[in-house]
Structure formats: structure tokens, C-alpha cells
Amino acid sequence: QVQLVESGGGLVQAGGSLRLSCAASGTIFSIYTMGWYRQGPGKQRELVATITSGGSTNYADSVKGRFTISTDNAKNTVLLQMSSLKPEDTAVYYCYYVGAWTTFWGRGTQVTVSS
């Protein structure tokens, strides 16, 4: 089992920045993928960014150049630095972990960007 706890969401004005953090605990495998999905009001959940244990990253086109995903392996934490935020980035952001063909999800953290 893997437990994921997100933090760092909040309210920010358009153009501002936020950093989300997701701390993983439990059985962490050496090979894994972690990342973030989001679900905005009335929208389907969409992939935001992923990072593998090897350091490969992937971003949704809508956030490329504005968001950066990284990990702090010593703390089993994945970070999402979000800059130049737009109102359309408003969503609940969910952290996820995939290891040994099993996916775990965090409970989500709300990000609200005001215009």
C-alpha cells in the first residue's frame, strides 16, 4: 500500500505561482511513475504532468513551459511548480503513484486562480 498526501493548493491571482507537494509513504518501489491529474469544474480529469523514477517527464500541452514537475527522492515527494497561472488552471489537483502495476491516488488539493 502507498499513501499519498497532497499540500500546497490555494487561491492565487492570474499570473501568480503555487507549488504543490505530494508526499508518498508505505511500500515505495524503486521503479515507479508519479504525477498529477486535475479536474476542473464540469470537466473530465486530465493528465497534467508525470515523472518516472528514471527522471523522465511529460506534460500536458496546456501547461508546458509554465509547470515543472520534480521529485525529492530522499523524502519520497513529488513537486509541481506552477507559474503564470491562468483561470483555466482552476481545478482539484490529484497526485498519483504507479508501482508494481498498481495505481494509488491522493485525495486532491484545490487550486483556484482568480482573474
C-alpha atoms as an extended CHARMM CRD file, in Angstrom:
* protein
*
       115  EXT
         1         1  GLN       CA              0.0000000000        0.0000000000        0.0000000000  PROA      1               0.0000000000
         2         2  VAL       CA              1.0470000000        3.5610000000       -0.7420000000  PROA      2               0.0000000000
         3         3  GLN       CA             -0.4010000000        6.6140000000        0.9320000000  PROA      3               0.0000000000
         4         4  LEU       CA             -0.2600000000        9.9810000000       -0.8160000000  PROA      4               0.0000000000
         5         5  VAL       CA             -0.7960000000       13.3180000000        0.9020000000  PROA      5               0.0000000000
         6         6  GLU       CA             -1.0260000000       16.4800000000       -1.1710000000  PROA      6               0.0000000000
         7         7  SER       CA             -0.4400000000       20.0240000000        0.0390000000  PROA      7               0.0000000000
         8         8  GLY       CA              0.1430000000       23.4750000000       -1.3530000000  PROA      8               0.0000000000
         9         9  GLY       CA             -3.1440000000       24.3040000000       -3.0430000000  PROA      9               0.0000000000
        10        10  GLY       CA             -4.9270000000       27.5740000000       -2.5280000000  PROA      10              0.0000000000
        11        11  LEU       CA             -6.1940000000       30.7680000000       -4.0900000000  PROA      11              0.0000000000
        12        12  VAL       CA             -3.9380000000       32.8170000000       -6.3340000000  PROA      12              0.0000000000
        13        13  GLN       CA             -4.3820000000       35.6180000000       -8.8380000000  PROA      13              0.0000000000
        14        14  ALA       CA             -3.8290000000       35.0410000000      -12.5190000000  PROA      14              0.0000000000
        15        15  GLY       CA             -0.1460000000       35.2590000000      -13.3370000000  PROA      15              0.0000000000
        16        16  GLY       CA              0.8410000000       34.0270000000       -9.9070000000  PROA      16              0.0000000000
        17        17  SER       CA              2.5820000000       30.8680000000       -8.7680000000  PROA      17              0.0000000000
        18        18  LEU       CA              1.9080000000       27.9250000000       -6.4950000000  PROA      18              0.0000000000
        19        19  ARG       CA              3.8520000000       24.8210000000       -5.6020000000  PROA      19              0.0000000000
        20        20  LEU       CA              2.0720000000       21.5580000000       -4.9500000000  PROA      20              0.0000000000
        21        21  SER       CA              3.6750000000       18.8060000000       -2.9490000000  PROA      21              0.0000000000
        22        22  CYS       CA              2.7600000000       15.1360000000       -2.6890000000  PROA      22              0.0000000000
        23        23  ALA       CA              4.3770000000       13.0100000000       -0.0210000000  PROA      23              0.0000000000
        24        24  ALA       CA              4.3380000000        9.2600000000       -0.5500000000  PROA      24              0.0000000000
        25        25  SER       CA              4.6460000000        6.7240000000        2.2350000000  PROA      25              0.0000000000
        26        26  GLY       CA              4.3470000000        2.9700000000        2.5050000000  PROA      26              0.0000000000
        27        27  THR       CA              5.8040000000        0.4550000000        0.0640000000  PROA      27              0.0000000000
        28        28  ILE       CA              7.6750000000        2.5980000000       -2.4610000000  PROA      28              0.0000000000
        29        29  PHE       CA              9.1340000000        0.5890000000       -5.3250000000  PROA      29              0.0000000000
        30        30  SER       CA             12.4010000000        1.5570000000       -6.9910000000  PROA      30              0.0000000000
        31        31  ILE       CA             10.6530000000        1.7310000000      -10.3640000000  PROA      31              0.0000000000
        32        32  TYR       CA              7.5930000000        3.9420000000      -10.4150000000  PROA      32              0.0000000000
        33        33  THR       CA              5.7520000000        6.7830000000      -12.0760000000  PROA      33              0.0000000000
        34        34  MET       CA              4.2940000000        9.6740000000      -10.1560000000  PROA      34              0.0000000000
        35        35  GLY       CA              2.4350000000       12.7000000000      -11.2990000000  PROA      35              0.0000000000
        36        36  TRP       CA             -0.5740000000       14.9340000000      -11.2070000000  PROA      36              0.0000000000
        37        37  TYR       CA             -4.0110000000       14.9160000000      -12.7440000000  PROA      37              0.0000000000
        38        38  ARG       CA             -6.5660000000       17.6660000000      -12.3820000000  PROA      38              0.0000000000
        39        39  GLN       CA            -10.3060000000       18.0050000000      -12.6810000000  PROA      39              0.0000000000
        40        40  GLY       CA            -11.8370000000       21.3980000000      -13.2580000000  PROA      40              0.0000000000
        41        41  PRO       CA            -15.4900000000       22.3180000000      -12.7080000000  PROA      41              0.0000000000
        42        42  GLY       CA            -17.6420000000       20.4340000000      -15.2120000000  PROA      42              0.0000000000
        43        43  LYS       CA            -14.5960000000       18.8910000000      -16.8550000000  PROA      43              0.0000000000
        44        44  GLN       CA            -13.1150000000       15.4430000000      -17.1070000000  PROA      44              0.0000000000
        45        45  ARG       CA             -9.9980000000       14.5540000000      -15.1840000000  PROA      45              0.0000000000
        46        46  GLU       CA             -6.9240000000       15.3010000000      -17.2810000000  PROA      46              0.0000000000
        47        47  LEU       CA             -3.2540000000       14.4940000000      -17.0120000000  PROA      47              0.0000000000
        48        48  VAL       CA             -1.0860000000       17.4460000000      -16.0240000000  PROA      48              0.0000000000
        49        49  ALA       CA              2.4370000000       16.0710000000      -15.6260000000  PROA      49              0.0000000000
        50        50  THR       CA              4.2860000000       12.8620000000      -14.8880000000  PROA      50              0.0000000000
        51        51  ILE       CA              7.7680000000       11.8680000000      -13.7970000000  PROA      51              0.0000000000
        52        52  THR       CA              9.3440000000        8.4420000000      -13.7070000000  PROA      52              0.0000000000
        53        53  SER       CA             11.8310000000        7.0450000000      -11.2520000000  PROA      53              0.0000000000
        54        54  GLY       CA             14.3880000000        7.4720000000      -14.0400000000  PROA      54              0.0000000000
        55        55  GLY       CA             13.6650000000       11.1770000000      -14.2240000000  PROA      55              0.0000000000
        56        56  SER       CA             11.7120000000       11.3010000000      -17.4850000000  PROA      56              0.0000000000
        57        57  THR       CA              8.9760000000       13.9080000000      -17.5210000000  PROA      57              0.0000000000
        58        58  ASN       CA              5.8540000000       14.5060000000      -19.5690000000  PROA      58              0.0000000000
        59        59  TYR       CA              3.4970000000       17.4790000000      -19.6120000000  PROA      59              0.0000000000
        60        60  ALA       CA              0.1020000000       18.3230000000      -20.9830000000  PROA      60              0.0000000000
        61        61  ASP       CA              0.3810000000       20.8150000000      -23.8270000000  PROA      61              0.0000000000
        62        62  SER       CA             -1.6980000000       23.2890000000      -21.8340000000  PROA      62              0.0000000000
        63        63  VAL       CA              0.9390000000       23.5430000000      -19.0790000000  PROA      63              0.0000000000
        64        64  LYS       CA              4.1980000000       23.1650000000      -20.9830000000  PROA      64              0.0000000000
        65        65  GLY       CA              6.5720000000       25.9980000000      -20.2040000000  PROA      65              0.0000000000
        66        66  ARG       CA              4.5710000000       27.0080000000      -17.1210000000  PROA      66              0.0000000000
        67        67  PHE       CA              4.6270000000       23.9390000000      -14.8650000000  PROA      67              0.0000000000
        68        68  THR       CA              7.6230000000       21.9240000000      -13.7140000000  PROA      68              0.0000000000
        69        69  ILE       CA              7.4460000000       18.5130000000      -12.0750000000  PROA      69              0.0000000000
        70        70  SER       CA             10.2710000000       17.1940000000       -9.9320000000  PROA      70              0.0000000000
        71        71  THR       CA             10.9580000000       14.7380000000       -7.1490000000  PROA      71              0.0000000000
        72        72  ASP       CA             12.7650000000       14.7590000000       -3.8490000000  PROA      72              0.0000000000
        73        73  ASN       CA             13.7060000000       11.1120000000       -3.6440000000  PROA      73              0.0000000000
        74        74  ALA       CA             15.0680000000       11.4300000000       -0.1360000000  PROA      74              0.0000000000
        75        75  LYS       CA             11.6150000000       12.4500000000        1.0060000000  PROA      75              0.0000000000
        76        76  ASN       CA              9.5740000000       10.3520000000       -1.4810000000  PROA      76              0.0000000000
        77        77  THR       CA              7.9330000000       13.5740000000       -2.5780000000  PROA      77              0.0000000000
        78        78  VAL       CA              6.8150000000       14.8250000000       -5.9660000000  PROA      78              0.0000000000
        79        79  LEU       CA              6.5600000000       18.5610000000       -6.5230000000  PROA      79              0.0000000000
        80        80  LEU       CA              4.6390000000       20.5690000000       -9.0950000000  PROA      80              0.0000000000
        81        81  GLN       CA              5.8250000000       24.1400000000       -9.5110000000  PROA      81              0.0000000000
        82        82  MET       CA              3.1070000000       26.1090000000      -11.2660000000  PROA      82              0.0000000000
        83        83  SER       CA              3.8170000000       29.5380000000      -12.7000000000  PROA      83              0.0000000000
        84        84  SER       CA              1.9520000000       32.0150000000      -14.8940000000  PROA      84              0.0000000000
        85        85  LEU       CA             -1.2700000000       30.5280000000      -13.6320000000  PROA      85              0.0000000000
        86        86  LYS       CA             -4.4550000000       31.0940000000      -15.5960000000  PROA      86              0.0000000000
        87        87  PRO       CA             -8.1040000000       30.9190000000      -14.5010000000  PROA      87              0.0000000000
        88        88  GLU       CA             -8.4580000000       27.7770000000      -16.6040000000  PROA      88              0.0000000000
        89        89  ASP       CA             -5.9380000000       26.0740000000      -14.3200000000  PROA      89              0.0000000000
        90        90  THR       CA             -8.5800000000       26.1430000000      -11.6030000000  PROA      90              0.0000000000
        91        91  ALA       CA             -9.1780000000       22.5350000000      -10.5880000000  PROA      91              0.0000000000
        92        92  VAL       CA             -8.7300000000       19.9240000000       -7.9420000000  PROA      92              0.0000000000
        93        93  TYR       CA             -5.2390000000       18.5160000000       -8.4240000000  PROA      93              0.0000000000
        94        94  TYR       CA             -4.7100000000       14.8400000000       -7.6510000000  PROA      94              0.0000000000
        95        95  CYS       CA             -1.3800000000       13.1810000000       -7.0590000000  PROA      95              0.0000000000
        96        96  TYR       CA             -0.9300000000        9.6220000000       -8.2350000000  PROA      96              0.0000000000
        97        97  TYR       CA              1.6500000000        6.8670000000       -7.9230000000  PROA      97              0.0000000000
        98        98  VAL       CA              2.0560000000        3.8100000000      -10.1210000000  PROA      98              0.0000000000
        99        99  GLY       CA              4.2710000000        0.9840000000       -8.9340000000  PROA      99              0.0000000000
       100       100  ALA       CA              4.1330000000       -2.7790000000       -9.4670000000  PROA      100             0.0000000000
       101       101  TRP       CA              1.1910000000       -2.2890000000      -11.8490000000  PROA      101             0.0000000000
       102       102  THR       CA             -0.9020000000       -0.6870000000       -9.1110000000  PROA      102             0.0000000000
       103       103  THR       CA             -2.1440000000        2.9020000000       -9.0210000000  PROA      103             0.0000000000
       104       104  PHE       CA             -2.7190000000        4.9030000000       -5.8700000000  PROA      104             0.0000000000
       105       105  TRP       CA             -4.3380000000        8.3150000000       -5.6170000000  PROA      105             0.0000000000
       106       106  GLY       CA             -4.2290000000       11.1780000000       -3.2120000000  PROA      106             0.0000000000
       107       107  ARG       CA             -7.3880000000       12.9280000000       -2.0600000000  PROA      107             0.0000000000
       108       108  GLY       CA             -6.7120000000       16.0620000000       -4.0560000000  PROA      108             0.0000000000
       109       109  THR       CA             -5.9460000000       19.6870000000       -3.3380000000  PROA      109             0.0000000000
       110       110  GLN       CA             -7.9210000000       22.6480000000       -4.6480000000  PROA      110             0.0000000000
       111       111  VAL       CA             -6.2220000000       25.2580000000       -6.8040000000  PROA      111             0.0000000000
       112       112  THR       CA             -8.2430000000       28.3570000000       -7.6180000000  PROA      112             0.0000000000
       113       113  VAL       CA             -6.9330000000       31.0340000000       -9.9540000000  PROA      113             0.0000000000
       114       114  SER       CA             -8.8250000000       34.3140000000       -9.9450000000  PROA      114             0.0000000000
       115       115  SER       CA             -8.8830000000       36.6400000000      -12.9440000000  PROA      115             0.0000000000
